[in-house]
Amino acid sequence: MNFTDEALRILSWKMCGDHAAITSRAQMEAMLLAMIRVALRTGLGRPAVVRWVKNTLPAVTAESRPGEKTDLQWAAPRMARLLCSRMLQHARAEPVRRETCETIVGL
């Protein structure tokens, strides 16, 4: 999975950065699960999350049962766990990334 979407990087920092209201991985996963379910059902929501869901769903579908229609109730929790994991990785790396940018001339 490619996690280069700047909007998702920013969302991950807001959700689990230094001053975030989310205090646990379970809380973050629950919030993402709700967002993913809405995106799967309606195609609406935060554009970065909707875009990520559309790009990731085929990979999750291939994991379930090839050739069969994906059970969205089955896929949503797996996608939430995957997105949560990626967002936590990027949030933890953010302070290091910011320090690195300060050492580059012009940034």
C-alpha positions in Angstrom: 0.0 0.0 0.0 1.3 3.4 -0.9 0.8 5.9 1.8 2.0 9.1 0.1 -1.3 11.0 0.3 -0.4 14.2 2.2 -4.0 14.6 3.5 -3.7 11.1 5.2 -0.4 12.0 6.6 -1.8 15.2 8.1 -4.9 13.3 9.4 -2.7 10.7 11.1 -0.8 13.5 12.9 -4.0 15.1 14.0 -5.5 11.9 15.2 -2.5 10.5 17.1 0.1 13.3 17.3 1.4 15.1 20.4 -1.9 17.0 21.3 -4.4 14.5 19.9 -7.6 13.7 21.7 -7.3 10.0 20.8 -5.6 8.1 23.6 -5.6 4.5 22.4 -5.2 2.4 19.3 -8.7 0.9 19.9 -10.3 4.4 20.0 -8.5 5.3 16.8 -9.5 2.1 15.0 -13.1 2.6 16.1 -13.1 6.1 14.6 -11.5 4.9 11.4 -14.0 2.0 11.2 -16.9 4.4 11.3 -15.3 6.5 8.5 -14.5 3.5 6.4 -18.0 2.1 6.7 -19.5 5.4 5.5 -17.0 5.5 2.7 -17.9 1.9 1.6 -21.6 2.4 1.9 -22.0 5.9 0.4 -18.7 6.9 -1.1 -18.8 10.0 1.1 -16.5 11.2 3.9 -13.1 12.8 4.2 -11.7 12.8 0.7 -8.4 11.3 1.8 -10.1 8.4 3.5 -12.5 7.8 0.7 -9.6 7.8 -1.8 -7.7 5.4 0.4 -10.7 3.1 0.7 -11.2 3.0 -3.1 -7.6 2.2 -3.7 -7.3 -0.4 -0.9 -10.6 -2.3 -1.4 -9.3 -4.3 -4.4 -6.4 -5.7 -2.3 -8.7 -6.6 0.5 -11.1 -8.2 -2.0 -8.4 -10.4 -3.4 -7.7 -11.5 0.2 -11.3 -12.5 0.9 -12.7 -14.8 -1.8 -11.5 -14.3 -5.4 -14.3 -13.9 -7.8 -16.9 -13.3 -5.2 -18.4 -9.9 -4.2 -16.7 -8.5 -1.1 -18.6 -8.6 2.1 -18.2 -5.0 3.3 -18.9 -6.0 6.9 -16.0 -8.3 6.7 -13.7 -5.9 4.9 -14.3 -2.7 7.0 -12.6 -3.9 10.2 -9.6 -5.2 8.3 -9.2 -2.0 6.5 -9.6 0.0 9.7 -6.9 -2.0 11.3 -4.6 -1.6 8.3 -5.2 2.2 8.0 -4.7 2.6 11.8 -1.4 0.8 11.7 -0.2 2.9 8.8 -1.3 6.1 10.4 0.4 5.3 13.7 3.6 4.5 11.8 3.6 7.8 10.1 2.6 9.7 13.3 5.5 8.2 15.1 7.8 9.1 12.3 6.5 12.7 12.0 8.8 14.3 14.7 11.8 12.8 13.0 10.6 14.0 9.6 10.1 17.5 10.9 13.6 17.6 12.5 15.1 16.4 9.2 13.3 19.1 7.2 14.7 21.7 9.5 18.2 20.7 8.4 17.6 21.0 4.7 18.3 24.4 3.3 15.2 26.1 1.9 12.6 24.2 3.9 
